[in-house]
Amino acid sequence: MASMHELEVEECRWRCDPAIFEFETTAELPDEVKPIGQPRATHSLEFGASISSRGYNVFALGTPGTGRRSIVLDTLKRHAREMPVPPDWCYVHNFDDPRRPRALKLPAGRAMQFREDMKELIEDIDREITRAFESEEYQQRREEVLSEYRNQRAAALQQLEQEVQERGLAIGRGPVGLIVAPARDGEVLSPQEYQQLPQEEREEIERKRQEMQEKLEDAMRRGQQIEKEARRKVADLDREVATFAIGGTFDEIRGRYEDLEQVVEYLDQVNKDVLDNIDIFRVDRSEEEEMRRQMAPGQQAPALMGMQDMTHSPYDRYSVNVLIGHEGDGGAPVIFETNPTIENLTGDVEHLSYMGALLTDFTMIKEGALHKANGGYLVLEAVALLQRPFAWEALKRALKEAQVRLESVREQFRLISTVTLEPEPIELDVKVVLIGTPTIYYLLYAHDEDFQKLFRVKADFTMIMDREDAAVQSYAHFIAACCHDEDLPHFAPDGVALVAEEGARLAADRDKLTVRFTDVANLVREAGYWCRKQGDNVVNAAHVRQAIEDDVWRSNRIEERLLEMIQQGSLMVDVDGEVVGQVNGVAVLALGDYAFGKPTRITARSFLGRPGVINIDREVEMAGPIHNKATLILAGYLSEQFAQQQPMSAAATVAFEQVYEEVEGDSAAAAELYALLSTLGRIPLRQDLCVTGSVNQHGQVQPVGGINEKIEGFFRTCKRIGITGNQGAVIPAANVRNLMLREDVLAAIGAGEFHIYAVDTVNEAVELLTGMPLGERDEEGNFGEGSVSAAIQARMSEMAERQRHFRAGAEDAEAESD
């Protein structure tokens, strides 16, 4: 008889000794927590944050709750503090092409000052130009210029007028200007008086009038030339006066920015534009400014001065739109963008509604996250990024081109037909860190060739860490930080110990601890709630246990309903006695964040027919590929075991009873095999044991997942129907390290009311379920008497004989009919 290993209660759960914690409460611990349990991921982050080569952006992949975001941000902020402050960026008017505003790069902290300097410059210009043009000297010089040209024009007209009078004509005003008209005694003749003149006299007058009219038109043209020359002279005078008035002002500001070639070039353009548009500084705008101040934001202004938009001053063209300013900042920026739309990434151009139209200019350019993070780090959630239209492609373009271009969904879809801007792109030097799940990472890696080139650093966050002393102590520090940050009652050592044990259960491995600290933090908060509710000041193990039990009770309504159905007999499960071809399997049902074990009856039947195993669930397409593979493995094991001397002579069916959803996975393969062996040998199986485990073709029992939930599910079923003291679970020996059973199961094991058996092979499990050894072949290929395999071999031989008799009878009947 093979040796069975029944587990002691100590083997069913790891216990954390509170004595390892050298504090009375976690209040004595510092509230600062270093990254816990992620050495590989933190090393990758350090590498990615430090390397300056292009393409070494980072993808932090892992399950939510493993601290990806906090570790990423903490690591980047630490690096950013040691980095230089990046330059400022601003947009200014492009005097050559207003639709393409210019981008200016300034040293950190100087953009704000430049904006103020430009504002002060324009105010000074306005004041100096006004003063210069109101001066007596200017008025005198201007009058001299105008007087000279007025005198020239007047002299020319006077000479012409005298000549006209000598010819008996006069200069009058007609519908389209000055004309030469017939006259007598200096008075213009009326049309009636003119018609009464003799024909010859009228012809003579008309000849003279035509001659003088031509001279008048020549004089008018000369007058226009004189006036044009006068305007030019006045404009030259104005430019000379303005240049002298503002020259010192511009020299001063150029001196402040002489180290910035771009800025000096821009100031030269401003200087030229001011001199080209002196008149805008000579208009009294006090009334206009008062109207603008009284307007509500976004209000449409009345159309004055040739439809000029009163919401903007003519001086706005000299404004500075500081896109990014780092005045007072220390180190590089770390930006976490939670809503990564294309506009929030690359910036946007806003518009103003005016007179039914949408208007904009460079002062309405808004920065995006790439601008804010320029020179530092940008952190994005991968799912959020991929869900926003065009955002992923825009980010890749920016990284590949190393510059940020303003892009908009409106432009992509052409949703609005309006005038917009094409601002000059800005140089980009940023490290992007995407946070996402492994699924997203590997999908992008497989299907997006740009992703492989742009995100070369993988920071892989694990869900578990080794249960070393330092790891257990880190739980205490994490709990202390939670209590400090959220004003929770602090924990006593036994409370911390139980939280650590729960960490091992969440890791599903007694030698590991979970690093899904979101779940750990939830337990800390809930235990703190029960502590305060019970009027205590320090959280102990009882409060933690209460939090765990309450969390289960809030979530297990479906489980309780299924147990009730089993108790009522609606779901058929036997927990006592022996039955041929029937065994208790256990499935794990996961409903959101709560998972539990549900016992399921597995049955098998054997009969004469085409040899082989018929999986009923597979035949009706209710089984998944992994389960189907497990069935074929069982067939291979049975053929190896019982088809060495003669072909398999029996057909068998196997099914999950009262299961109406898809059956998937191989964790019930062992139970199916035991049911098949039972029906083939007509040997009953114990119904007070549940069985889990997968099987390979060599008959070795392999580990499965959800072992704690499966054992606890069967235990609760036995407890609901009735504990006999013989009930238990048969599990793979490799799953012993995964056991972290609840206290009620441990109490039953300790009292001898419930039993856990660990098996390595099918032989051990069969002996436990039947009380008989499976048996081994001797040299002649036969199994020992009293073994399960001997019974199966005997029945196979019997069924083979029946098949031969049946075939012989059928052949004789066919021969007689012939």
ABEGO torsion letter per residue (X at the ends): XBBBBBBBAAAABBBBBAAABBBABAAABBABBBBBGBAAAAAAAAAAAABABBGBBBBBBEBBGAGAAAAAAAAAAAAAAABBBBBBBBBBBBAABAABBBBBBBBBGAAAAAAAAAAAAAAAAAAAAAAAAABAAAAAAAAAAAAAAAAAAAAAAAAAAAAAAAAGBBBBBBAAEBBBBBBBGGBBBBAAAAAABBAAAAAAAAAAAAAAAAAAAAAAAAAAAAAAAAAAAAAAAAAAAAAAAAAAAAAAAAAAAAABAAAAAAAAAAAAAAAAAAAAAABBAAAAAAAAAABBBGBBBBBBGGGBBAABBAAAAABBBBABBABGBBEBBBBBBABBBAAAAAEBBBBBBBGGBBBBBAAABBBBAAAAABGBBBBBBAAAAAABBGAAAAAAAAAAAGBBBBBBAAAAAGABBBBBBBBBBBBBBBBBBBBBBAAAAAAAAAABAAAAAABABBBBBBABBBBBAAAAAAAAAAAAAAAAAAGBBBBBAAAAAAAAAAAAAAAGBAABBBABAAAAAAAAAAAAAAAAAAGBABBBAAAAAAAAAAAAAAAAAAAAAAAAAAAAGABBBBABEBBBGBBBBBBBBBBEABBBBBBBBBBBBBBBEBBEBBBAAAAAGABBAAAAAAAAAAAAAAAAAAAAABBBABBBBBBBBGBABBBBEAAAAAAAAAAAAAAAAGBBBBAABBBBEBBBAAGBBBBBBGAAAAAAAAAAAAAAAEBAGABEBBBBAAAAAABBBBAAAAAAAAAGABBBBBBABAAAAAAAAAGBBAEBBBAAGBBBBGBAAAAAAAAAAAAAAAAAAAAAAAAAAAAAAX
